[in-house]
């Protein structure tokens, strides 16, 4: 069952930054929908049927390799939009997008969304700027995966998840973290233990609790700060 959103309750930052007159007209056309864990919002090569302004939880954007492996190339939370290829006039997804943490989104069918982009140039410009910010995240992730240590990358990834969570506890198994970082599970086990021994996180039974946010930021590579600054620069 879908529910029309209330303007005062909007948590998505892209929507919240729209001029009030545009938001007042655009918002009632969106539908608030629940998003379950592992729910697929976009599939590689498939038509994008709807776009999702994430309100809570977060989506992993995952590239599939020929040999059957996967690697996460981006994270989208309440700062963003799943299905943003539509903004550029592209109707199919390139990578898979699925919910890594359950939540809610404001949804609109693609055809209706395209009409809104034609009607509201300011909305289009805002979302084009968001696409540029996401492009920066994806490019920096590629560089990070090739150059930085697993400890730095895991700290960065936990920080990115923490930014999109509602509290300090994250539901993350080591198997899933290994999949997202494209490494073997034993490697993640060792690095997670190191972070725990440094009292930066607490890890138990598929739950990661952030204990020392400042310490994690000091451990992570500069890629985390670089991407955040780029988002702030482009989107405010």
C-alpha positions as CSV (number, residue, x, y, z in Angstrom):
1,X,0.0,0.0,0.0
2,X,1.3,3.4,-0.9
3,X,0.8,6.7,1.0
4,X,1.1,10.3,-0.2
5,X,4.0,12.1,1.5
6,X,3.6,15.2,3.7
7,X,5.8,18.1,2.9
8,X,6.9,18.6,6.6
9,X,8.0,14.9,6.7
10,X,10.3,14.9,3.7
11,X,13.7,13.4,4.7
12,X,15.2,13.2,1.2
13,X,17.8,16.0,0.9
14,X,17.3,16.4,-2.9
15,X,13.6,17.0,-2.4
16,X,14.1,19.1,0.7
17,X,16.4,21.5,-1.2
18,X,13.8,22.2,-4.0
19,X,12.2,25.7,-4.0
20,X,8.9,25.5,-1.9
21,X,6.7,26.2,-4.9
22,X,8.1,23.3,-6.9
23,X,8.1,20.9,-3.9
24,X,4.5,21.8,-3.1
25,X,3.5,20.8,-6.7
26,X,5.8,17.8,-7.1
27,X,5.5,16.1,-3.7
28,X,1.8,15.0,-3.9
29,X,2.6,13.0,-7.1
30,X,5.1,10.8,-5.2
31,X,4.1,7.7,-3.3
32,X,5.8,6.7,0.0
33,X,6.7,3.0,-0.2
34,X,8.5,0.5,2.1
35,X,11.8,-1.0,0.9
36,X,12.7,-4.4,2.2
37,X,16.3,-5.7,2.8
38,X,17.8,-6.9,-0.5
39,X,14.9,-5.5,-2.5
40,X,16.0,-4.8,-6.1
41,X,15.3,-1.3,-7.3
42,X,17.3,-1.5,-10.6
43,X,18.6,-4.4,-12.6
44,X,21.4,-4.3,-15.2
45,X,20.2,-3.9,-18.7
46,X,16.6,-3.7,-17.6
47,X,14.1,-0.8,-18.1
48,X,13.9,1.6,-15.2
49,X,10.2,1.3,-14.2
50,X,10.3,3.8,-11.4
51,X,12.6,6.2,-9.6
52,X,13.1,6.3,-5.8
53,X,14.0,9.2,-3.7
54,X,15.4,7.4,-0.6
55,X,14.1,8.5,2.7
56,X,15.7,5.9,5.0
57,X,17.9,2.9,4.6
58,X,20.4,2.8,1.7
59,X,20.9,1.2,-1.6
60,X,24.1,-0.5,-2.9
61,X,24.9,0.0,-6.5
62,X,26.7,-3.2,-7.5
63,X,28.6,-4.1,-10.7
64,X,28.5,-7.8,-11.8
65,X,31.7,-9.2,-13.3
66,X,31.9,-11.9,-16.0
67,X,33.4,-14.4,-13.6
68,X,30.4,-14.1,-11.3
69,X,31.9,-11.8,-8.7
70,X,30.4,-8.5,-7.6
71,X,31.7,-5.2,-6.4
72,X,30.0,-2.2,-4.9
73,X,30.6,1.0,-6.9
74,X,28.3,3.4,-5.0
75,X,26.0,3.9,-2.1
76,X,22.7,5.9,-2.2
77,X,20.9,7.0,0.9
78,X,18.6,9.9,1.8
79,X,20.9,12.3,0.0
80,X,20.0,10.8,-3.4
81,X,17.9,9.1,-6.0
82,X,17.9,5.6,-7.4
83,X,17.1,5.5,-11.2
84,X,18.9,8.7,-11.9
85,X,19.9,7.5,-15.4
86,X,16.4,8.6,-16.4
87,X,17.5,12.2,-15.7
88,X,20.0,11.9,-18.6
89,X,17.4,10.4,-20.9
90,X,18.7,6.8,-20.4
91,X,15.9,4.3,-19.8
92,X,17.9,1.3,-18.6
93,X,20.1,0.6,-15.6
94,X,23.8,-0.2,-16.0
95,X,24.4,-1.8,-12.5
96,X,22.2,-3.4,-10.0
97,X,20.7,-1.4,-7.2
98,X,19.3,-3.2,-4.1
99,X,18.6,-2.3,-0.5
100,X,21.4,-3.0,1.8
101,X,19.5,-1.6,4.7
102,X,15.7,-1.6,4.7
103,X,13.8,1.7,4.7
104,X,11.4,3.9,2.8
105,X,11.4,5.9,-0.4
106,X,9.2,8.4,-2.3
107,X,8.5,6.7,-5.6
108,X,7.3,7.8,-9.0
109,X,6.8,5.8,-12.2
110,X,9.4,6.7,-14.9
111,X,7.0,8.1,-17.5
112,X,5.4,10.4,-15.0
113,X,8.8,11.5,-13.7
114,X,10.0,12.3,-17.2
115,X,7.0,14.6,-17.6
116,X,7.9,16.4,-14.4
117,X,11.4,17.0,-15.6
118,X,10.0,18.6,-18.7
119,X,7.7,20.7,-16.6
120,X,10.2,21.8,-13.9
121,X,13.6,22.9,-15.4
122,X,14.9,23.7,-11.8
123,X,14.2,20.1,-10.8
124,X,16.0,18.9,-13.8
125,X,19.1,21.1,-13.1
126,X,19.1,20.0,-9.5
127,X,19.1,16.3,-10.5
128,X,21.8,16.8,-13.1
129,X,24.0,18.2,-10.4
130,X,23.3,15.2,-8.3
131,X,24.3,12.9,-11.2
132,X,27.6,14.7,-11.3
133,X,28.1,14.2,-7.5
134,X,27.4,10.5,-7.9
135,X,29.8,10.3,-10.8
136,X,32.5,11.6,-8.5
137,X,31.6,9.0,-5.8
138,X,31.9,6.2,-8.4
139,X,35.2,7.4,-9.8
140,X,36.7,7.9,-6.4
141,X,35.6,4.4,-5.4
142,X,37.3,2.9,-8.4
143,X,40.5,4.7,-7.5
144,X,40.2,3.8,-3.8
145,X,39.8,0.1,-4.5
146,X,42.9,0.1,-6.6
147,X,45.2,2.1,-4.4
148,X,44.3,2.0,-0.7
149,X,44.6,-0.6,2.0
150,X,41.7,-2.8,3.1
151,X,41.7,-1.2,6.5
152,X,41.3,2.3,5.0
153,X,38.6,1.1,2.6
154,X,36.6,-0.7,5.3
155,X,36.8,2.3,7.5
156,X,35.6,4.5,4.6
157,X,32.8,2.1,3.8
158,X,31.5,2.0,7.4
159,X,31.6,5.8,7.5
160,X,29.5,6.0,4.3
161,X,27.0,3.5,5.7
162,X,26.9,5.4,9.0
163,X,26.1,8.6,7.2
164,X,23.0,7.0,5.8
165,X,21.9,5.2,8.9
166,X,19.6,6.5,11.7
167,X,21.8,5.3,14.5
168,X,25.2,4.0,15.4
169,X,24.3,0.3,14.8
170,X,24.6,-1.2,11.3
171,X,23.3,-4.6,10.3
172,X,26.3,-5.9,8.3
173,X,27.7,-9.4,8.1
174,X,31.3,-10.0,7.3
175,X,30.3,-12.0,4.3
176,X,28.4,-9.0,2.9
177,X,31.2,-6.6,3.6
178,X,33.6,-8.9,1.8
179,X,31.3,-9.0,-1.2
180,X,31.0,-5.2,-1.3
181,X,34.7,-4.7,-1.0
182,X,35.5,-7.5,-3.5
183,X,37.8,-9.4,-1.1
184,X,37.8,-12.7,0.7
185,X,35.9,-13.0,4.0
186,X,38.9,-13.9,6.1
187,X,40.6,-10.6,5.1
188,X,37.5,-8.6,6.3
189,X,37.5,-10.7,9.5
190,X,41.1,-9.7,10.3
191,X,40.6,-6.0,9.5
192,X,37.3,-5.8,11.4
193,X,39.1,-7.3,14.4
194,X,41.8,-4.6,14.1
195,X,39.2,-1.8,14.1
196,X,37.5,-3.4,17.0
197,X,40.7,-3.8,19.0
198,X,41.3,-0.1,18.4
199,X,37.8,0.6,19.9
200,X,36.6,2.2,16.7
201,X,33.8,-0.3,16.2
202,X,32.1,-3.2,18.0
203,X,31.3,-6.2,15.8
204,X,29.1,-9.0,16.9
205,X,26.6,-11.4,15.1
206,X,26.2,-9.4,11.9
207,X,26.0,-6.0,13.7
208,X,28.6,-3.2,13.4
209,X,28.3,-0.5,16.0
210,X,30.3,2.7,15.4
211,X,32.1,3.5,18.7
212,X,34.6,6.2,17.6
213,X,33.5,8.2,14.6
214,X,36.5,10.5,14.7
215,X,38.9,7.6,14.9
216,X,37.3,5.9,11.9
217,X,37.7,9.1,9.9
218,X,41.3,9.3,10.9
219,X,41.8,5.6,9.8
220,X,39.9,6.0,6.5
221,X,41.7,7.2,3.4
222,X,41.1,10.8,2.0
223,X,38.6,9.4,-0.4
224,X,35.9,9.6,2.2
225,X,36.5,13.3,2.8
226,X,37.0,14.1,-0.9
227,X,33.6,12.7,-1.9
228,X,31.8,14.4,0.9
229,X,33.3,17.7,0.0
230,X,32.4,17.2,-3.6
231,X,28.7,16.5,-2.6
232,X,28.7,19.6,-0.5
233,X,30.3,21.7,-3.2
234,X,27.8,20.6,-5.9
235,X,24.6,20.2,-3.8
236,X,25.1,22.4,-0.8
